[in-house]
Amino acid sequence: MANRVLVVFEKPIFLSFEPVDPHVFATALGVADTSLEISVLLKDSGVHYAVSGQQPSVRILGQEIQEADTSPAQLLAFMQEHGARIHIVEEDLVARGVAPGDLIDGIERIAEGDLARLVKENDSVIVW
């Protein structure tokens, strides 16, 4: 059985009525409720999940239909509080114009070239 799991978020889910990608919720539950060592990697458009201060909501035709009291960044912080390591690809931050100061605290910035090392350090990988 895999004890160390790397969960990779590459592309945010846009077609959902949930305020946060359901895979982020599932990962947060996994971090809090299992004995697995879970690491999270944010790459490509997934780097936006770590931007602090976001408050998603659901709108249809300009009408607010659901306010959210949580955000992807809050769930990532929750994961950190429960032992998860969060990594983010530096080159993807730069490509998307995300400043390091915009991120939640405790995110480990890594280079694209370090991805193979990160994968090798874990027993299994889940990619969303």
C-alpha positions in Angstrom: 0.0 0.0 0.0 1.2 3.5 -0.8 2.1 5.5 2.2 3.2 8.7 0.5 0.9 10.2 -2.1 1.4 13.2 -4.3 -1.8 14.9 -5.5 -1.3 17.1 -8.6 -3.7 19.9 -9.5 -3.1 21.1 -13.1 -6.3 22.5 -14.3 -9.1 24.1 -12.2 -12.6 22.8 -12.7 -14.7 25.6 -14.1 -18.0 23.8 -14.9 -19.2 23.2 -11.3 -21.7 24.8 -8.9 -19.3 24.0 -6.1 -17.3 27.1 -4.8 -14.2 24.9 -4.7 -13.0 22.1 -7.0 -14.4 18.9 -5.4 -11.1 17.2 -5.8 -9.5 19.8 -3.5 -12.3 19.0 -0.9 -11.6 15.3 -1.3 -7.9 15.8 -0.9 -8.4 18.0 2.2 -10.6 15.2 3.7 -7.9 12.6 2.8 -5.2 14.7 4.6 -7.3 15.1 7.7 -8.7 11.5 7.9 -6.0 9.1 6.9 -2.5 8.1 8.0 -1.1 8.7 4.5 1.6 11.4 4.0 0.0 13.6 1.4 1.9 16.2 -0.7 0.2 18.5 -3.1 1.7 19.9 -6.3 0.1 22.9 -8.0 1.2 23.4 -11.6 -0.1 24.9 -14.8 -3.4 26.8 -14.1 -3.7 25.0 -10.7 -1.2 27.6 -9.2 -4.2 30.0 -8.9 -5.5 27.7 -6.1 -2.8 29.1 -3.7 -3.6 32.7 -4.2 -4.8 34.1 -0.9 -7.8 36.4 -0.5 -10.0 34.8 -3.1 -13.7 34.4 -2.2 -15.5 32.4 -4.9 -19.2 32.6 -5.5 -21.6 31.2 -8.0 -23.4 33.5 -10.4 -25.8 32.7 -13.2 -26.7 35.5 -15.5 -25.3 38.0 -13.0 -27.4 36.7 -10.1 -25.7 35.6 -6.9 -27.0 32.1 -6.2 -24.5 30.8 -3.7 -22.0 32.5 -1.5 -19.0 30.5 -0.4 -17.3 30.7 3.0 -14.3 28.8 1.7 -11.7 29.0 -1.1 -9.1 26.8 -2.6 -6.4 28.7 -0.7 -8.2 28.1 2.6 -8.4 24.4 1.9 -4.7 24.3 1.1 -4.0 26.0 4.4 -6.2 23.4 6.1 -4.2 20.7 4.5 -0.9 22.3 5.7 -2.3 22.4 9.2 -2.9 18.7 9.0 0.6 17.8 7.8 0.4 18.1 4.0 3.3 19.7 2.1 2.2 22.0 -0.7 4.5 22.6 -3.7 4.1 25.0 -6.5 5.9 25.3 -9.8 7.8 28.6 -10.0 7.8 28.8 -13.8 4.0 28.4 -13.8 3.6 31.3 -11.3 5.8 33.5 -13.5 3.9 32.5 -16.7 0.6 33.5 -15.1 1.8 36.7 -13.4 1.2 35.4 -9.9 3.6 37.2 -7.4 5.0 35.1 -4.6 3.5 37.6 -2.1 0.0 36.7 -3.4 0.4 33.1 -2.1 -0.7 31.6 1.2 2.2 31.1 3.6 4.1 27.9 3.7 4.1 27.0 0.0 7.3 25.5 -1.2 8.2 26.9 -4.6 10.0 24.4 -6.9 11.5 24.5 -10.4 10.0 22.5 -13.2 13.2 20.5 -13.2 12.4 19.2 -9.7 9.2 17.5 -10.7 10.8 14.1 -11.3 12.4 14.2 -7.9 9.1 15.0 -6.3 7.3 12.2 -8.1 10.1 9.8 -7.1 9.8 10.7 -3.4 6.2 9.5 -3.4 4.7 6.0 -3.6 1.9 7.0 -5.9 0.6 10.0 -7.8 -2.9 11.3 -8.4 -3.4 13.9 -11.1 -6.5 16.1 -11.4 
